[in-house]
Amino acid sequence: MTALRTPINTLLAARAALERIPLALIQLAMRIAVGAVFFNSGLLKINSWEFAIKLFEDEYKVPFIEPVWAARLAAFNELTFPVLLVLGLATRLATLPLLGMILVIQTLVYPQAWVDHLLWGSILLFLLSRGPGAISLDALVERRVGVGQNPSMSTGERRRAAMH
């Protein structure tokens, strides 16, 4: 029994150390990771516009919308909403068009890429449901205007709550 105590204590200490990583830092990393995926895709489209349109005509074949308009809409979404996501500005709103794109891509274009879509979608759903975290412009705005503050909490309690 004593022989097991040292490895178990080591694991418990490691878990406790990992639990001290601020959630806001993890949320920032998630915003950057997903934002970079979509933003890079948008850059690729505008840097090779003719090729992007050809992809929408021949490979993506999104129904109910002309390929040129689909390419424009995709490029706009991929170059606008990831910037908001990374900045943490209107974060919850910015997740919605990206989740919509994932749904369309998964359903109509690349159903075999479900692992990537599940990963991106999970991150976006987390940000939609929990917000961007304390390291964001949304949090700065909320602190400035006092949105979401509980008047019965002390300043220290509000700071600790904002970090989690």
C-alpha positions as CSV (number, residue, x, y, z in Angstrom):
1,M,0.0,0.0,0.0
2,T,2.9,2.4,0.8
3,A,4.4,1.7,-2.6
4,L,1.3,3.0,-4.3
5,R,1.1,6.1,-2.2
6,T,4.0,7.9,-3.9
7,P,2.8,7.5,-7.5
8,I,-0.7,8.4,-6.5
9,N,0.5,11.5,-4.6
10,T,2.5,12.5,-7.6
11,L,-0.5,12.1,-9.9
12,L,-2.7,14.1,-7.5
13,A,0.0,16.9,-7.3
14,A,0.2,17.0,-11.1
15,R,-3.6,17.2,-11.4
16,A,-3.7,20.0,-8.8
17,A,-1.0,21.9,-10.7
18,L,-2.9,21.5,-14.0
19,E,-6.1,22.7,-12.3
20,R,-4.3,26.0,-11.5
21,I,-4.1,26.8,-15.2
22,P,-6.5,29.7,-15.6
23,L,-9.6,28.8,-17.7
24,A,-9.3,32.2,-19.4
25,L,-5.9,31.2,-20.8
26,I,-7.4,28.0,-22.2
27,Q,-10.3,29.9,-23.7
28,L,-7.8,32.3,-25.3
29,A,-5.9,29.4,-26.8
30,M,-9.2,27.9,-28.1
31,R,-10.2,31.2,-29.7
32,I,-6.8,31.5,-31.4
33,A,-6.8,27.9,-32.6
34,V,-10.2,27.9,-34.2
35,G,-9.9,31.5,-35.5
36,A,-6.6,30.6,-37.2
37,V,-8.1,27.7,-39.0
38,F,-11.0,29.7,-40.5
39,F,-8.9,32.9,-41.1
40,N,-6.2,30.9,-43.0
41,S,-8.9,29.4,-45.1
42,G,-10.3,32.8,-46.0
43,L,-6.8,34.1,-46.9
44,L,-6.3,31.1,-49.2
45,K,-9.6,32.0,-50.9
46,I,-8.8,35.6,-51.5
47,N,-5.2,34.9,-52.6
48,S,-6.4,32.4,-55.2
49,W,-9.9,33.8,-56.0
50,E,-10.3,32.1,-59.3
51,F,-9.3,28.7,-57.9
52,A,-11.7,29.3,-54.9
53,I,-14.6,29.9,-57.3
54,K,-13.6,26.8,-59.3
55,L,-13.7,24.7,-56.0
56,F,-17.2,26.0,-55.3
57,E,-18.3,25.1,-58.8
58,D,-16.7,21.7,-59.1
59,E,-16.0,20.2,-55.7
60,Y,-18.1,21.9,-53.0
61,K,-21.3,22.2,-55.0
62,V,-23.3,23.9,-52.3
63,P,-26.9,23.8,-53.3
64,F,-29.3,26.8,-53.4
65,I,-26.5,29.4,-53.9
66,E,-24.4,30.4,-56.9
67,P,-20.7,29.3,-56.6
68,V,-19.4,32.9,-56.8
69,W,-21.8,34.0,-54.0
70,A,-20.9,31.0,-51.9
71,A,-17.2,31.8,-52.3
72,R,-17.9,35.4,-51.3
73,L,-20.0,34.5,-48.3
74,A,-17.4,31.9,-47.2
75,A,-14.5,34.4,-47.6
76,F,-16.4,37.1,-45.7
77,N,-17.2,34.7,-42.8
78,E,-13.7,33.3,-42.7
79,L,-12.0,36.8,-42.7
80,T,-14.5,38.6,-40.4
81,F,-15.7,36.3,-37.6
82,P,-12.3,34.7,-36.7
83,V,-10.9,38.2,-36.0
84,L,-13.7,38.9,-33.6
85,L,-13.2,35.4,-32.1
86,V,-9.5,36.0,-31.5
87,L,-10.1,39.5,-30.0
88,G,-12.8,38.1,-27.9
89,L,-15.2,40.8,-29.2
90,A,-18.8,39.8,-29.7
91,T,-17.5,36.3,-29.3
92,R,-20.7,34.4,-28.7
93,L,-22.2,36.1,-31.8
94,A,-19.1,35.3,-33.9
95,T,-19.3,31.6,-33.1
96,L,-22.7,31.3,-34.9
97,P,-21.7,31.9,-38.5
98,L,-18.7,29.6,-38.0
99,L,-20.9,26.9,-36.5
100,G,-23.2,27.3,-39.5
101,M,-20.3,26.9,-41.9
102,I,-19.2,23.7,-40.1
103,L,-22.7,22.4,-40.4
104,V,-22.9,23.0,-44.1
105,I,-19.4,21.7,-44.8
106,Q,-20.1,18.5,-42.7
107,T,-23.5,17.9,-44.2
108,L,-22.9,18.8,-47.9
109,V,-19.2,19.0,-48.7
110,Y,-16.9,16.9,-46.6
111,P,-18.8,14.5,-44.3
112,Q,-15.6,12.3,-44.0
113,A,-13.9,15.2,-42.2
114,W,-16.2,14.8,-39.1
115,V,-13.2,14.6,-36.7
116,D,-12.0,18.1,-37.6
117,H,-15.6,19.4,-37.6
118,L,-16.3,17.9,-34.3
119,L,-13.2,19.4,-32.8
120,W,-13.9,22.9,-34.2
121,G,-17.6,22.7,-33.4
122,S,-16.9,21.6,-29.8
123,I,-14.6,24.5,-29.2
124,L,-17.1,26.9,-30.7
125,L,-20.0,25.5,-28.7
126,F,-17.9,25.8,-25.5
127,L,-17.2,29.5,-26.4
128,L,-20.9,30.1,-27.2
129,S,-22.1,28.6,-24.0
130,R,-19.3,29.8,-21.6
131,G,-18.0,32.9,-23.3
132,P,-14.5,34.0,-24.3
133,G,-13.1,34.3,-20.8
134,A,-11.4,37.1,-18.9
135,I,-8.7,37.6,-21.5
136,S,-11.0,39.2,-24.0
137,L,-12.5,42.5,-25.2
138,D,-15.9,41.2,-24.2
139,A,-14.7,40.8,-20.6
140,L,-13.2,44.3,-20.7
141,V,-16.5,45.8,-21.9
142,E,-18.4,43.8,-19.3
143,R,-16.1,45.1,-16.5
144,R,-16.4,48.7,-17.8
145,V,-20.2,48.7,-17.9
146,G,-20.7,46.4,-15.0
147,V,-22.7,43.8,-16.9
148,G,-23.0,40.5,-15.0
149,Q,-21.6,41.8,-11.7
150,N,-23.2,40.6,-8.6
151,P,-23.5,43.6,-6.2
152,S,-23.2,41.3,-3.2
153,M,-19.7,40.1,-4.3
154,S,-16.5,41.8,-3.2
155,T,-14.1,43.1,-5.8
156,G,-11.8,40.2,-5.1
157,E,-14.6,37.7,-5.5
158,R,-15.6,39.3,-8.9
159,R,-12.0,39.1,-10.1
160,R,-11.6,35.5,-9.1
161,A,-15.0,34.7,-10.8
162,A,-13.9,36.5,-13.9
163,M,-10.7,34.4,-14.1
164,H,-12.7,31.2,-14.1
